[in-house]
Amino acid sequence: MGAVDVWAQITTERMAKRPWLEPLLRWTGRADDFFLPTAQTTLRGMDEAGVELALLSAWYGPEGDLISNEEVSRQIAAAPSRFRGLASADLRHPAAAVREIRRWVDGKTFVGVRVVPWLWDLPPNDRHYYPIYAACVEAGVPFCTQIGHTGPLKRSETGRLIPYLEDVLLDFPELVVVGGHVGFPWLDELVTLTVKFPNFHVDTSAYVLHRLPPAFVAWMKGIGKGRVMFGTNWPMLAPRKCLEGLSGLGLSPEQSEMFLSGNARRVFAL
């Protein structure tokens, strides 16, 4: 089976124009129109790299929806055998947020929920998140978030794992959590949470594989082999670009299969 990309989005114009994206535009050397893919260009990028499935994320923040659940649903409908969805919701309205998750998340088309803490400037142990966590447990789907430093022009503190994410894992032992973007520079905290919490997982989105920190690669080959998943952060990075360094990681065939596909298929029940 082909690879699974657990962090992708087909960005809208209102998201692509946000001023906090400027560092990403500068780092990639591309104009903001690069951040406006279509379902067709997304599929071409997946096909070039042998990616079979991509999880397309909705984005909600204090300014409202940047990619709505409705828009993600239409994106999935363009290629239902290749796309699945991650819903999101407005933390400011907890009852409505829970209703939104119940409406969209069926475990088949929408297979999880994603909220990005730096966008809200609220760490994940803030009370605004807790109805979302309960809704994820009720639906039996993972909660996906971002860990580590923040690339856009927002504070990085919300991505620190201890104490913020640790509090969540203690308060919701049934909750499956997938932390995106590797977790650098707090890799010791990542290892600690992996040992302590069996429902904690990590993806490599926003990293070209040859740029992964050595400590993270060592973790992938050890206790992390059953916890790590492939992700791109498309359209910031294309799948082919991300995978160029795969052979240099020194993964065994079993470790490679689990990383590219097996762990994601298990965790998201794909």
Backbone as a ProteinNet text record, in pm:
[ID]
protein_1_A
[PRIMARY]
MGAVDVWAQITTERMAKRPWLEPLLRWTGRADDFFLPTAQTTLRGMDEAGVELALLSAWYGPEGDLISNEEVSRQIAAAPSRFRGLASADLRHPAAAVREIRRWVDGKTFVGVRVVPWLWDLPPNDRHYYPIYAACVEAGVPFCTQIGHTGPLKRSETGRLIPYLEDVLLDFPELVVVGGHVGFPWLDELVTLTVKFPNFHVDTSAYVLHRLPPAFVAWMKGIGKGRVMFGTNWPMLAPRKCLEGLSGLGLSPEQSEMFLSGNARRVFAL
[TERTIARY]
83.2	0	86.6	33.9	109.8	116.2	193.4	213.5	87.3	81.6	-26.8	34.6	-14.2	28.3	-73	-31.8	-127.7	-143.5	-64.7	-83.7	-75.7	-190.3	-199.7	-320.6	-323.2	-439.3	-444.1	-563.7	-583.1	-627.3	-531.2	-552.5	-646.2	-718.7	-805.4	-728.8	-784.3	-719.1	-713.7	-818	-817.3	-710.8	-675.3	-565.3	-431.2	-417.1	-289.3	-247.4	-342.3	-312	-281.4	-281.3	-255.6	-112.2	-89.2	46.9	143.6	93.8	185.5	246.8	201.3	263	391.1	421.3	536	665.8	700.4	825.6	826.8	710.5	705.5	725.6	667.8	688.5	835.6	897.7	1038.3	1128.4	1101.1	1184.9	1175.3	1054.9	1037.5	1073	1084	1115	1002.4	879.6	765.4	669.1	591.6	490	368.5	278.3	164	68.8	76.3	-12.5	26.8	150.3	191.8	104.3	49.6	-29	-176	-206.4	-343.6	-353.2	-330.5	-341.9	-488.4	-510.4	-642.3	-638.8	-754.3	-756.2	-671.5	-674.8	-600.5	-450	-402.6	-258	-212.1	-298.4	-265.4	-249.4	-339.5	-329.9	-205.1	-169.3	-46.9	74.2	78.9	189.8	195.8	80.7	75.6	123.8	77.2	113.9	263.3	325.5	469.5	550.5	494.2	569.2	514.1	412.5	354.6	273.7	212	124.8	-16.6	-70.8	-203.1	-314.4	-295.5	-398.3	-339.5	-417.5	-379.9	-494.5	-461.3	-560	-562.6	-672.4	-687.6	-749.9	-687.2	-727.3	-808	-910.9	-976.9	-895.1	-908.4	-837.9	-936.8	-946.9	-1027.6	-939.6	-956.6	-881.6	-969	-909.6	-988.2	-1057.6	-1003.9	-1066.8	-1171.8	-1201.2	-1301.9	-1238.1	-1312.5	-1258.1	-1168.3	-1050.2	-957.2	-974.2	-1005.4	-1053	-1167.1	-1288.3	-1402	-1417.5	-1490.1	-1521.7	-1601.1	-1688.4	-1766	-1673.2	-1572.6	-1477.6	-1396.5	-1353.4	-1279.7	-1368.3	-1494.6	-1586.2	-1594.4	-1597.8	-1602	-1470	-1359.8	-1229.7	-1223	-1271.7	-1272.7	-1359.2	-1471.6	-1563.9	-1501	-1397	-1329.5	-1249.7	-1209.1	-1133.1	-1152.8	-1271.6	-1302.6	-1219.3	-1154.7	-1068.8	-927.3	-895.9	-758.9	-750.5	-862.3	-861.6	-948	-902.3	-983.8	-971.3	-1058.8	-1061.8	-1029.4	-974.1	-959.7	-1041	-1142.7	-1230.5	-1163.8	-1219.5	-1176	-1299.2	-1281	-1394.9	-1347.2	-1441	-1414.8	-1415.3	-1298.6	-1286.2	-1367.8	-1401.1	-1471.1	-1615.1	-1668.5	-1809	-1815	-1792.1	-1770.9	-1888.8	-2010.6	-2124.5	-2137.5	-2122.7	-2129.2	-2013.7	-1895	-1779.8	-1804.9	-1863	-1893.9	-1996.9	-2096.8	-2196.1	-2132.4	-2036.5	-1968	-1888.9	-1821.4	-1745.7	-1840.6	-1949.7	-2046.3	-2107.1	-2122.8	-2181.2	-2089.8	-1959.6	-1869.2	-1790.6	-1752.5	-1656.4	-1730.5	-1716	-1783.5	-1687.1	-1555.7	-1456.3	-1426.9	-1494.3	-1474.7	-1429.8	-1504.5	-1464.6	-1380.7	-1432.7	-1354.9	-1309	-1176	-1120.9	-1048.4	-1062.8	-998.7	-1032.1	-972	-991.2	-854.3	-837	-710.9	-738.1	-663.8	-660.9	-514.3	-476	-336.7	-322.6	-252.7	-251.2	-193.4	-86.9	-27.4	-123.4	-216.8	-313.2	-404.9	-432.3	-518.4	-439.3	-307	-222.3	-272.4	-316.2	-363.1	-296.8	-226.7	-166.9	-276.3	-245.8	-350.9	-413.5	-358.9	-425.9	-522.1	-544.5	-643	-783.3	-871	-1005.1	-1086.8	-1053.2	-1130.7	-1124	-1016.6	-1000.3	-1077.8	-1111.2	-1155.1	-1285.1	-1381.6	-1497.5	-1459.2	-1357.9	-1310.7	-1252.4	-1172.3	-1112.5	-1221.2	-1320.7	-1428.8	-1503.4	-1523.2	-1591.6	-1509.9	-1376.3	-1290.2	-1297.2	-1294.3	-1306	-1440.3	-1545.3	-1678.7	-1685.9	-1621.4	-1624.5	-1524.6	-1430.2	-1329.4	-1227.2	-1190.2	-1094.3	-980.8	-864.3	-751.9	-774.7	-709.8	-696.4	-558.1	-552.1	-425.4	-392	-264.9	-222.3	-80.9	-24.1	113	200.9	319	412.8	544.2	620.7	748.2	734.1	842.4	845.9	749.2	714.2	618.3	691.1	672.6	733.4	671.6	538.2	475.2	505.3	470.5	500.7	403.1	413.9	334.8	424.9	379.6	459.8	476.2	594.5	622.6	585.9	565.8	545.8	427.8	325.3	207.6	239.7	354	392.9	480.4	507.2	589.9	509.7	573	498.4	472.1	572.7	558	564	461	351.5	223.3	216.1	85.9	20.4	87.5	27.6	24.8	122.7	122.7	-2.9	-45.4	-168.3	-287.2	-295.2	-405.7	-402.5	-285.4	-272.4	-304.1	-276.2	-312.5	-463.2	-523.2	-665.4	-754.6	-703.1	-780.8	-701.9	-690.8	-609.7	-661.5	-789.5	-844.4	-816.5	-777.1	-760.9	-633.8	-648	-533.2	-489.4	-362.4	-308.9	-199.2	-207	-102.2	-43.5	83.4	152.1	229.8	198.9	263.5	385.4	471.8	588.9	704.3	714.9	835.5	852.7	829.7	846.7	976.1	1062.7	1187.7	1156.1	1230.4	1354.4	1334	1210.6	1182.7	1177.8	1285.8	1284.8	1298.2	1364.4	1368.6	1228.3	1149.7	1012.8	928.8	954.5	883.8	910.5	1036.7	1071.3	1002.9	1004.1	942.7	794.3	722.5	578.7	550.5	638.8	620.5	628.1	724.6	740.1	620.3	573.9	473.6	331.4	302.3	164	152.4	88.5	79.5	-7.8	-89.9	-177	-118.4	8.4	73.5	155.6	131.2	199.1	250.7	336.7	404.1	410.9	403.8	428.2	541.9	594.9	714.2	679.6	556.6	516.4	601.8	615.7	694.2	844.9	885.5	1027.5	1055.3	1158.5	1218.7	1296.6	1285.3	1335.9	1484.5	1562.8	1706.6	1739.2	1640.4	1661.6	1611.4	1562.8	1517	1633.1	1611.3	1718.5	1766.7	1897	1948.8	1881.5	1852.1	1786.8	1648.6	1579.2	1447.3	1458.7	1557.8	1578.6	1609.6	1692.8	1723.2	1596.1	1509.8	1382.2	1294.4	1293	1214.6	1254.1	1380.5	1430.6	1411.4	1379.2	1361	1216.4	1188.6	1052.9	954.2	1003.8	914.3	868.2	918.1	886.7	737.6	667.7	523.7	441.7	509.7	440.7	456.1	544.1	577.5	509.1	462.5	391.2	446.9	432.1	475.8	373	422.6	338.3	420.1	352.4	424	403.4	281.1	236.4	213.5	176.7	136.6	36.8	51.8	139.7	274.8	305.9	436.7	548.5	534.1	631.8	558.2	616.5	559	602.4	519.2	556.3	688.8	712.2	837.2	957.5	948.7	1059.1	1081.7	973.9	987.2	1055.1	1024.2	1069.2	1208.1	1269.8	1401	1504.2	1496.3	1596.8	1560.6	1457.3	1411.2	1520.8	1592.4	1693.8	1807.5	1831.6	1940	1908.8	1784.2	1748.3	1796	1821.2	1866.7	1758	1633.8	1524.1	1522.2	1483.7	1462.8	1336.4	1314.3	1189.2	1065.7	1069.9	955.2	934.3	1043.2	1032.1	981.7	1030.2	988.1	840	791.7	649.5	562.5	601.9	523.8	520.2	633	642.1	557.9	569.8	503.9	354.6	312.2	174.2	111.1	180.4	117.9	66.7	146.6	103.3	-17.9	-17.1	-129.7	-257.1	-245.1	-364	-423.6	-336.2	-384.7	-447.6	-376.6	-420.1	-548.7	-558.6	-676.6	-780.8	-756.9	-850.4	-886.3	-783.7	-806.1	-837.1
-118.9	0	123.8	232.8	356.9	428.8	537.3	615.6	692.5	733.1	816.1	945.9	1057.2	1189.1	1238.2	1245.3	1275.9	1425.8	1510	1655.8	1723.9	1757.1	1832.7	1923.9	2024.4	2110.4	2171.3	2188	2261.5	2401.1	2490.1	2620.2	2708.1	2791.3	2890.7	3022.1	3111.6	3241.3	3318.9	3310	3386.5	3334.9	3205.6	3154.4	3194.8	3183.3	3213	3357.6	3445.3	3588.5	3631.2	3540.1	3579	3626	3737.7	3793	3702	3612.8	3525.1	3417.3	3403.5	3307.4	3360.5	3486.1	3547.4	3469.7	3418.4	3341.3	3218	3151.4	3032.2	3068.5	3179.2	3225.4	3258.3	3319.9	3358.2	3235.5	3137.6	3018	2934.9	2925.1	2844.4	2919.1	3052.5	3131.5	3135.8	3114.3	3112.1	3224.6	3264.5	3366.2	3304.4	3390.7	3338.1	3258.1	3273.1	3192.3	3044.4	3015.7	2876.9	2806.8	2883.2	2827	2813.9	2813	2796.4	2675.2	2555.2	2436.1	2402.4	2311.3	2254.7	2105.6	2041.8	1897	1828.7	1880	1818.2	1833.1	1952.5	1969.1	1890.9	1878.6	1798.5	1651.5	1601.2	1461.5	1438.2	1534	1518.8	1510.3	1595.6	1590.8	1459.2	1405.2	1275.1	1164.5	1166.4	1061.1	1059.4	1177.3	1185.3	1113.7	1102.8	1046.5	913.5	859.4	733.6	745.9	862.5	881.6	841.2	744.7	692.4	774.9	816.7	889.8	1014.8	1122.5	1243.9	1285	1324	1375.8	1527.4	1580.6	1723.7	1788.8	1895.7	1956.6	2083.8	2099.1	2227.6	2311.9	2443.9	2536.1	2638.8	2644.7	2746.8	2821.7	2954.2	3036.2	3148.2	3239.8	3348.5	3437.7	3441.6	3522.4	3446.4	3323.4	3242.9	3128.3	3071.5	2958.9	3008.5	2947.6	2973.2	2867.8	2746.3	2639.8	2574.2	2585.8	2535.3	2384.6	2322.5	2180.6	2155.8	2247.3	2235.5	2234.3	2321.7	2326.1	2196.8	2144.5	2017.7	1905.4	1906.5	1804.6	1808.1	1927.8	1938.9	1893.6	1922	1876.8	1724.5	1661.2	1514.8	1458	1522.3	1472.3	1471.4	1553.9	1556.4	1429.1	1358.9	1233.6	1151.7	1095.4	1030	907.4	847.7	732.5	774.2	904.1	951.3	1047.2	1106.2	1206.1	1161.4	1195.8	1191.4	1328.4	1354.5	1486.6	1486.9	1600.3	1631.2	1756.7	1746.2	1858.9	1954.9	2073.5	2168.5	2244.5	2335.3	2405.3	2530.9	2617.7	2745.7	2724.2	2738.3	2713.8	2811.3	2927.6	3029.9	2991.3	2894.2	2855.5	2704.3	2658.9	2515.2	2427.3	2467.6	2382.7	2369.7	2483.1	2478.6	2397.9	2406.5	2330.6	2181.1	2137.9	1995.7	1951.7	2034.7	2000.1	1989.7	2078.3	2075.6	1946.3	1903.5	1777.6	1659.9	1658.7	1549.5	1546.9	1664.4	1670.3	1608.9	1637.6	1601.8	1473.9	1446.9	1338.9	1206.1	1124.7	995	877.7	905.6	799.2	735.6	778.5	721.1	826.6	936	1046.7	1147.7	1192.7	1273.4	1180.4	1166.3	1062.2	1119.1	1248.1	1309.4	1456.1	1522.5	1665.9	1729.7	1848.2	1920.9	2063.2	2103.3	2241.4	2279.5	2395.5	2440.9	2545.6	2513.5	2603	2741.4	2751.2	2884.2	2980	2926.2	3011.4	3080	3011.8	3065	3135.3	3115.8	3163.4	3109.3	2983.9	2914.5	2777.4	2744.2	2611.4	2505.3	2380.5	2278.6	2239.2	2281.6	2253.3	2363.9	2462.4	2566	2505.2	2557.3	2499.6	2505.4	2596.7	2606.8	2479	2403.3	2282.1	2162.6	2162.7	2039.3	1982.3	2062.8	2002.2	1932.5	1984.3	1921.6	1784.1	1775.9	1647.1	1545	1587.9	1496	1449.2	1540.4	1503	1402.9	1417.7	1321.4	1184.4	1179.3	1050.7	986.4	1066.8	1015.6	958.9	1028.7	984.7	872.7	850	747	782.3	912.2	957.2	1033.3	1042.9	1116.4	1267.5	1331.1	1476.8	1509.4	1589.2	1624.8	1769.8	1795.3	1928.9	1952.2	2067.2	2097.4	2106.2	2046.2	2050	2110.3	2166.6	2226.8	2373.8	2427.5	2571	2605	2732.2	2780.6	2852	2804.2	2868.2	3002.3	3012.4	3141.8	3241.9	3367.1	3474.4	3473	3367.6	3351	3291.6	3300.9	3249.4	3098.5	3050	2906.5	2837	2909	2848.5	2751.7	2779.3	2691.6	2552.5	2536.3	2406.5	2325.2	2376.5	2301.7	2186.7	2069.5	1949.8	1941.6	1974	1969.7	2112.5	2158	2081	2075.7	2150.5	2175.9	2050	1980.8	1861.5	1746.6	1743.3	1638.7	1647.3	1768.7	1783.9	1721.5	1741.6	1686.7	1534.2	1477.1	1331.1	1270.1	1344	1296.5	1306.7	1414.8	1436.6	1351.3	1311.2	1233.2	1108.7	1010.3	892.2	814.8	830	760.8	834.4	960	1042.9	1005	979	957.3	1091.9	1126.2	1255.8	1234.3	1309.5	1308.8	1448.9	1461.6	1590	1607.3	1712	1734.8	1823.7	1814.5	1902.2	1865.6	1738.6	1680	1714.9	1839.9	1876.1	1944.9	1970.5	2043	2182.4	2231.8	2178.8	2093.2	2056	1986	1835.5	1780.4	1638.1	1547.8	1591.2	1511.1	1497.5	1604.4	1598.8	1504.6	1503.2	1412.6	1267.3	1233.8	1096.4	1061.3	1154.4	1129.7	1099	1178.9	1156.7	1026.6	989.2	862.5	744.9	748.8	640.7	636.9	753.4	764.3	737.9	776.8	774.9	693.4	577.4	492.9	550.6	651.3	709.9	834.8	862.2	980.3	941.7	1011.4	985.6	1117.1	1105	1222.1	1206.5	1317.6	1310.9	1404.1	1380.3	1452.4	1567.4	1613.1	1721.6	1845.9	1923.5	2047.1	2021.8	1895.8	1861.4	1779.2	1819.1	1730.3	1625.2	1498.9	1392.9	1403.1	1452.4	1460.2	1571.7	1655.7	1762.4	1724.3	1603.9	1563.8	1566	1614.9	1613.8	1472.2	1450.8	1316.7	1249.6	1327.3	1267.7	1215	1282.1	1236.1	1107.1	1099.7	979.2	860.9	883.1	775.8	729.4	823.4	788.3	706.6	743.4	669.6	523	495.5	359	277.5	345.3	277.7	278	340.2	338.2	409.5	499.8	574.4	501.4	381.1	314.7	286.9	267.9	245.5	370.4	486.5	610.6	719.9	701.5	809.9	788	899	893.5	998.4	969.1	1060.9	1172.6	1294.3	1408.7	1509.9	1595	1691.2	1835.9	1872.5	2010.8	2072.3	1988.4	2038.8	2153.7	2261.1	2280.1	2343.4	2364.2	2422.8	2334.1	2202.3	2105.8	2000.6	1964.4	1861.1	1723.6	1621.6	1487.6	1437.5	1459.5	1411.1	1476	1604.9	1674.4	1618.1	1595	1542.3	1406.4	1322.9	1183.8	1162.7	1266.7	1249.9	1191.2	1220.6	1172.4	1044.1	973.7	854.4	748.9	722.5	616.9	649.7	776.5	816.2	801.8	771	757	625	525.5	395.7	314.8	331.6	255.3	113.9	18.9	-117	-119	-222.7	-231.8	-222.8	-285.7	-280.4	-139.3	-73.7	62.3	157.6	140.4	225.5	208.5	83.2	58.8	119.4	105.8	161.6	313.3	373.8	518.8	573.6	513.2	567.2	538.7	430.6	388.9	319.7	221.3	132	200.3	288.4	355.2	444	516.3	604.4	525	414.9	334.4	277.4	242.8	189.9	300.9	410.4	516.1	583.2	605.9	672.1	572.8	443.9	339.8	357.7	371.7	397	264.7
0	0	0	-58.7	-67.6	65.3	66.7	187.7	224.9	351.4	403.2	453.5	402.6	447.8	550.2	677.5	783.6	809.8	739.9	758.3	622.2	568.8	444.1	453.1	368.7	357.9	218.3	168.3	42.9	84.4	90.5	152.3	70	141.1	79.3	64.3	-15.2	-33.3	97.1	179.5	304.4	401.3	391	472.9	413.6	282.7	217.1	234.3	260.1	272.1	415.4	509.6	648.1	664.6	734.7	746.5	819.2	906.6	979.2	890.7	766.2	674.4	609.6	630.3	561.9	577.9	698.8	708.6	619.3	604.8	520.7	374.8	332.3	195.4	172.4	270.7	258.9	256.2	344.3	351	223.9	169.4	49.2	-77.6	-70.8	-188.7	-289.3	-241.9	-331.9	-297.7	-396.5	-375.6	-307.9	-259	-185	-272.8	-405	-489	-486	-439.4	-420.6	-317.2	-223.7	-115.7	-152.1	-281.6	-327.5	-420.5	-369.8	-453.5	-479.4	-568.9	-594.5	-560.9	-565.9	-546.9	-652.8	-775.5	-885.6	-866.4	-829.1	-808.6	-685.7	-587	-469	-506.8	-588	-632.9	-716.4	-800.6	-880.1	-789.1	-687.2	-592.4	-517.9	-482.5	-415.6	-508.9	-634.2	-729.4	-756.9	-760.7	-786.6	-679.1	-559.1	-446.4	-398.5	-464.7	-420.3	-293.6	-272.2	-156.2	-195.1	-124.9	-157.8	-96.1	30.6	103.3	166.7	168.4	239.4	329.6	451.7	545.5	533.3	483	459	582.1	627.8	753.8	733.2	816.1	832.9	930.7	921.8	1010.7	1064.4	1197.5	1263.3	1362.2	1368.2	1460.4	1514.1	1591.2	1650.8	1548.2	1425.6	1321.2	1243.2	1285.7	1217.4	1141.7	1048	972.9	860.7	851.1	741.6	632.6	672.5	584.3	661	613.5	688.5	669.5	761.4	746.3	618.5	584.8	461.1	339.6	340	228	219.9	334.2	333.4	280.7	317.2	267.2	114.8	57.1	-89.1	-150.6	-83.7	-133.8	-134.5	-29.3	-23.2	-134.7	-160.3	-262.3	-401.2	-422.2	-552.2	-576.2	-469.3	-483	-356.1	-335.7	-208.8	-177.3	-277.6	-250.2	-210.1	-222.3	-196.5	-76.9	-38.5	67.6	185.3	306.6	426.8	493.8	590.5	650.8	797.9	844.5	985.7	1011.2	1092.6	1120.9	1219.1	1230.6	1332	1379.8	1476	1533.6	1604.9	1635.8	1701.9	1852.6	1915	2058.4	2142.3	2087	2165.2	2195.4	2121.5	2136.8	2159.4	2281.8	2307.2	2267.7	2297.9	2262.8	2111.5	2041.4	1895.2	1837.5	1900.8	1852.8	1863.4	1973.5	1990.5	1887.1	1864.2	1762.2	1624.2	1595.5	1466.7	1450	1553.9	1547.3	1530.1	1604	1589.5	1449.9	1389.9	1256	1151.5	1159.9	1051.5	1074.7	1197.8	1223.9	1235.6	1132.9	1128.6	1137	1142.7	1148.9	1015.4	910	776.9	676.4	666.8	579.1	656.8	768.9	863.4	975.5	988.4	1075.9	1197.7	1223.2	1338.3	1344.9	1443.1	1466.8	1481.5	1423	1441.6	1490.3	1593.9	1641.3	1657.7	1605.6	1607.7	1718.3	1828.6	1945.1	1919	1837	1817.1	1749.2	1671.2	1604.3	1704.7	1814.9	1920.7	2030.6	2032.4	2141.9	2276	2273	2393	2398.1	2507.5	2517.8	2527	2493.1	2485	2617.1	2732.2	2859.2	2899.8	2812.7	2840.7	2838.7	2924	2938.5	2810.3	2718	2594.6	2511	2525.5	2445.7	2500.4	2626.7	2690.9	2633.6	2593.6	2525.3	2394.6	2325.4	2201.1	2231.2	2337.3	2373.5	2406.5	2483.2	2518.9	2393.4	2298	2173.8	2093.4	2093.8	2023.2	2087.2	2219.4	2288.3	2256.5	2259	2228.6	2087.3	1991.2	1851.4	1823.2	1914	1894	1788.5	1780.1	1678.8	1745.7	1679.5	1735.7	1736.7	1833.1	1834.4	1781.8	1676.8	1612.7	1645.2	1670.8	1709.5	1661.6	1696.2	1656.6	1780.5	1773.7	1885	1836.3	1930.5	1894.1	1858.2	1804.5	1773.7	1661.4	1652.9	1554.4	1441.8	1318.1	1202.2	1168.7	1161.7	1136.6	1247.9	1222.8	1317.4	1434.2	1514.2	1635.2	1742.8	1870.7	1981.3	1973.3	2015.1	2014.8	2144.9	2253.2	2384.2	2385.8	2306.6	2306.2	2253.3	2185.6	2132.1	2224.2	2342.9	2437.1	2496	2507.9	2546.9	2696.8	2778.9	2923.8	2977	3047.8	3108.5	3025.7	2914.8	2852.4	2797.2	2706.2	2648.3	2749	2837.5	2940.1	3026.1	3061.6	3139.8	3067.9	2936.2	2857.7	2860.2	2841.7	2839.6	2975.9	3081.2	3215.7	3239.4	3193	3217	3127.4	3009.3	2913.7	2871.2	2958.7	2925.4	2804.6	2769.7	2652.6	2522	2530.7	2411.7	2335.9	2206.2	2118.5	2064.3	2083.3	2041.5	1937.6	1828.2	1725.4	1719.5	1759.8	1758.6	1629.4	1554.9	1426.9	1435.8	1335.7	1319.3	1413	1451.7	1513.7	1661.3	1701.8	1841.7	1876.4	1777.7	1802.2	1856.9	1957.3	2016.6	2141	2172.5	2298.3	2276.3	2220.2	2184.9	2306.6	2411.8	2534.2	2593.6	2584.7	2634.9	2549	2418	2328.1	2368.3	2392.5	2431.9	2563.3	2657.1	2786.9	2773.3	2693.2	2677.2	2603.1	2511	2439.7	2536.3	2627	2724.6	2819	2857.2	2962.9	2915	2788.8	2740.9	2611.7	2615.9	2496.4	2385.8	2415.9	2314	2249.1	2272.7	2216	2092.9	1981.5	1854.8	1796.6	1695.5	1638.5	1487.3	1414.9	1270.6	1230.5	1110.3	1062.6	969.4	970.2	881.1	902.9	795	791.4	788.7	773.7	766.3	640.5	565.7	467	546.2	509.6	597.2	625.4	530.1	558.7	657.5	689.9	788.4	927.4	944.9	1077.8	1176.9	1299.3	1399	1427.6	1444.8	1472.9	1591.9	1695.4	1812.7	1777.5	1686.4	1644.2	1562.5	1474.6	1394.2	1485.1	1586.3	1681.3	1751.8	1787.8	1851.4	1756.4	1626.3	1526.7	1520.4	1538.8	1526.1	1653.7	1763.2	1889.7	1932	2044.7	2098.5	2007.1	1922.6	1835.3	1711.7	1686.9	1559.9	1543.7	1654.2	1647.4	1669.6	1680.6	1714.3	1609	1511.8	1419.8	1285.3	1225.5	1098	1003	875.2	771	750.7	737.1	703.6	626.2	550.7	467.1	508.9	547.4	559.4	420.6	323.9	192.7	209.8	131.4	15.8	47.4	177.2	207.5	156.5	174	123.6	41.6	-72.2	-157.4	-108	-124.1	-77.5	-134.5	-263.2	-323.3	-257.1	-229.5	-164.1	-23.9	49.2	185	187.7	90.4	92.8	33.9	-20.2	-83.5	11	138.9	233.2	303.8	256.5	328	339.8	230.8	233.8	329.9	352.9	442.3	589.5	623.8	764.4	822.7	738	786.6	854.2	810.2	869	811.7	892.8	843.2	758.5	677.3	600.9	689.5	805.6	897.1	949.3	991.6	1041.7	933.9	811.6	701	672	670	643.4	751.8	876.5	986.6	978.2	945.3	935.6	820.4	704.4	585.2	581.2	644.6	623.3	743.3	797.6	894.2	1019.2	1078.3	1201.1	1176.1	1065.4	1034.6	1010.4	938	909.2	1037.9	1132.2	1258.6	1345.1	1361.5	1453.1	1404.5	1272.4	1216.6	1164.3	1184.5	1140.5	993.3	908.6	766.6	694
[MASK]
++++++++++++++++++++++++++++++++++++++++++++++++++++++++++++++++++++++++++++++++++++++++++++++++++++++++++++++++++++++++++++++++++++++++++++++++++++++++++++++++++++++++++++++++++++++++++++++++++++++++++++++++++++++++++++++++++++++++++++++++++++++++++++++++++++++++++++++

